[in-house]
């Protein structure tokens, strides 16, 4: 029987939501073993003074399987 755990993380990118998701999963994989999935819970953008998008941010729940 496998047991999984969920960790919530935030990630950002100046390029896109897709890039923020990829960066978050890659970073989580550096310190968490057996990453199995990521659920994007929330997305937001930061805007600058000219109302241009300055940063894309995502909040994700990373699911990973614990070692026996």
N, C-alpha and C positions, 0 to 999 in steps of 0.2 A: 504494500500500500504506500502511496506517495502522499506527502504532506506539502502543501504550497503555502507561501506567505506573500503578502502584498506590501509594497513600499511605495509611498507617494513621493514624486519628485516634480520639480519645475525645471524647464529648459527654455532657452531662448536662442534666437538667431536674428541677424539683421536682414536675412534674405527672404525667408518664407516659413510658414507653419510646418511644411514638410521637412525642411532643414532642421527646424527646432526639434521635431520628433526624432529624426535620425540622430541628432547630437545627444539628445536625452537618453535614448536607448543605448547608444555606443558608450556613453559615460557610465551609465548604470552597469553595463556589462564588464567594465573594468574592475569594479569592486564587489559585484554580486554575481555569484555563480549560478548556473542553470536557469538563466532568464528564459521564460517561455512566452510571455505576451506583454503587451502594453495597451492600456485603455486610456485614450485621450479624454479626460474628464472636462477640461475647460480650455478655451483659447482666448487670448486677448492681444491687443496691439498697443504699443506706446506710440504717441504721436509727438512730433516736434512743434516748434513755434509756428511753422508754416502749414501745419496740419498734414504733413507727410508722415507716412509710417516709418518710425525709427527702429522698432524692434517687434518681432513676433514672439509671443510667449505661449507655452502650453503647460498645463498641469496634467500629469499622467500617473496612472497606477501601474506599477511594474509587478508582474507576477513571476515568482521564481520557485523552483522545487527545492526543498531542503534535502540535504544529504542524509543518508541513513546512518 
